[in-house]
Amino acid sequence: MIDAIARNWWLVLLRGIIAILFGFVAWVWPGITVLALAILFGAYALVDGGTALYHAIKGNLPGQSRGWLAVTGVLGVLAGLIALIWPAITAFILLIVIACWAIATGVLEIISAIWLRREIEGEWWYITSGILSVIFGVLLLVWPGAGGLALIWIIGLFAILIGVALIFAAFRLRSLRRPDELPPLPPVV
């Protein structure tokens, strides 16, 4: 079972890279409009949700609950579509969508990581990613009146932190691949 998860380590890495890129874009262009932020968030949520749906449909992660993956995927895709279809959505509504999506995704990541504890060591990177996502969502719900610039900086910071945690988790998964799955060494001349 762990072999299937380790074979797909690159999908976790991809999620981490996209999260970090999203965070840096939010920091580099702090004057970014709500419209542009909605489009960036929509694209990120669609990729993240699409990845989860892919695994739920394909079922290539034995032991992973296909139902939980499907729920995560549907939430991500819906959040992304809402942000892309109605880009003029108010900052408050976008904030609520992002907060709910972050909390749901974080809780599901924590559940998955706890389940993986039976199979691997070092799963705390994945748990950390889930905890950061939940904290991010709760903070957005608690302080919805935060200024636009502060919101962008918070979103950027948490996206980068979550991305880093996912990258560490991906490389941990990569190290668990079986030796017969590694690329062959070049011939010695």
C-alpha positions in Angstrom: 0.0 0.0 0.0 2.7 2.4 0.9 4.3 1.7 -2.4 1.4 3.2 -4.3 1.6 6.3 -2.1 5.3 6.6 -2.5 5.0 6.2 -6.3 2.8 9.3 -6.4 5.1 11.5 -4.2 5.4 14.0 -7.1 1.7 15.0 -6.8 2.3 16.1 -3.2 5.4 17.9 -4.4 3.4 19.6 -7.2 0.8 20.8 -4.6 3.6 22.2 -2.5 5.3 24.1 -5.4 2.0 25.5 -6.5 1.2 26.7 -3.0 4.6 28.4 -2.6 4.2 30.1 -6.0 0.7 31.3 -5.1 2.1 32.7 -1.8 5.0 34.5 -3.5 2.7 36.0 -6.2 0.5 37.4 -3.4 3.6 39.0 -1.7 5.2 40.3 -4.9 2.0 42.1 -6.0 0.5 43.3 -2.7 -1.7 45.8 -4.5 -3.3 42.9 -6.4 -7.0 43.3 -6.8 -9.7 41.0 -5.4 -10.4 40.0 -9.0 -6.9 38.8 -9.6 -6.7 37.1 -6.2 -10.0 35.3 -6.9 -8.5 34.1 -10.2 -5.3 32.9 -8.6 -7.1 31.2 -5.8 -9.6 29.6 -8.3 -6.7 28.2 -10.4 -5.0 26.8 -7.3 -8.1 25.3 -5.8 -9.0 23.7 -9.2 -5.6 22.0 -9.5 -5.7 20.9 -5.9 -9.3 19.6 -6.1 -8.6 18.0 -9.5 -5.7 16.1 -8.1 -7.7 14.8 -5.2 -10.6 13.8 -7.6 -8.1 12.0 -9.9 -7.0 9.8 -7.0 -10.5 9.3 -5.8 -11.7 8.1 -9.3 -8.5 6.2 -10.2 -8.3 4.6 -6.7 -4.5 4.3 -7.0 -3.9 5.0 -3.3 -4.8 1.8 -1.6 -6.0 2.3 1.9 -6.8 5.9 1.3 -10.5 6.5 1.6 -11.8 7.3 -1.9 -14.8 9.0 -0.3 -12.6 11.5 1.6 -10.5 12.1 -1.5 -13.7 12.8 -3.5 -15.0 15.2 -0.8 -11.7 17.1 -0.7 -11.6 17.2 -4.5 -15.2 18.3 -4.9 -14.7 21.1 -2.3 -11.6 22.2 -4.0 -13.1 22.2 -7.5 -16.3 24.0 -6.2 -14.2 26.7 -4.4 -12.2 27.2 -7.6 -15.2 27.4 -9.9 -17.0 29.8 -7.6 -13.9 32.1 -7.6 -13.5 31.9 -11.4 -17.2 32.2 -12.4 -17.9 35.1 -10.1 -14.6 37.0 -10.0 -16.3 40.2 -8.9 -17.4 38.4 -5.7 -17.0 40.6 -2.6 -13.9 40.2 -0.5 -15.9 38.9 2.4 -17.5 36.1 0.5 -14.2 35.2 -1.1 -12.7 35.1 2.4 -15.4 32.8 3.7 -15.0 30.4 0.7 -11.2 30.4 1.2 -11.6 29.9 5.0 -14.0 27.0 4.6 -12.0 25.3 1.9 -8.8 25.6 4.0 -10.4 24.2 7.1 -12.0 21.2 5.2 -8.8 20.4 3.4 -6.7 20.7 6.5 -9.0 18.4 8.5 -8.9 15.8 5.7 -5.1 16.1 5.5 -4.8 15.5 9.3 -7.1 12.5 9.1 -5.0 11.1 6.2 -1.8 11.7 8.0 -3.0 10.0 11.2 -4.0 7.0 9.1 -0.6 7.0 7.5 1.1 6.9 10.9 0.5 3.1 10.8 2.6 2.8 7.6 5.4 5.4 7.8 7.4 7.5 10.1 7.8 11.2 9.7 4.2 11.8 8.7 4.2 14.9 10.9 5.0 17.0 7.9 1.7 16.1 6.4 0.0 16.7 9.8 1.7 20.1 10.0 0.4 21.0 6.5 -3.2 20.1 7.7 -2.8 22.0 11.0 -1.6 25.1 9.2 -4.4 24.9 6.8 -7.0 24.7 9.6 -5.3 27.5 11.5 -5.4 29.6 8.4 -9.1 29.0 7.8 -10.0 29.7 11.4 -8.0 33.0 11.5 -9.8 34.2 8.3 -13.2 33.4 9.9 -12.3 35.1 13.2 -10.9 38.3 11.7 -12.9 38.8 8.5 -12.6 42.6 8.6 -8.8 42.6 8.2 -7.5 45.0 5.6 -7.0 43.8 2.0 -3.2 44.1 2.2 -3.0 42.2 5.5 -5.2 39.5 4.1 -3.0 39.1 1.1 0.1 38.9 3.3 -1.6 36.3 5.5 -2.7 34.3 2.5 0.7 34.4 1.0 2.4 33.4 4.3 0.2 30.4 4.9 0.4 29.3 1.3 4.2 29.3 1.5 4.2 27.5 4.9 1.8 24.9 3.7 3.8 24.5 0.5 7.0 23.9 2.4 5.4 21.3 4.6 4.0 19.5 1.5 7.4 19.5 -0.2 9.0 17.9 2.9 6.2 15.4 3.0 6.7 14.6 -0.8 10.4 14.0 -0.4 9.7 11.8 2.6 7.3 9.8 0.5 9.8 9.6 -2.3 12.4 8.1 0.0 9.9 5.3 0.7 9.9 4.0 -2.9 11.0 0.4 -3.4 14.4 -0.1 -4.9 12.9 -1.7 -8.0 11.0 1.5 -8.8 14.1 3.7 -8.8 15.5 4.7 -12.2 18.4 2.4 -13.3 22.0 3.6 -12.9 23.9 4.5 -16.1 26.5 1.9 -17.2 30.0 2.4 -15.8 32.6 2.8 -18.6 
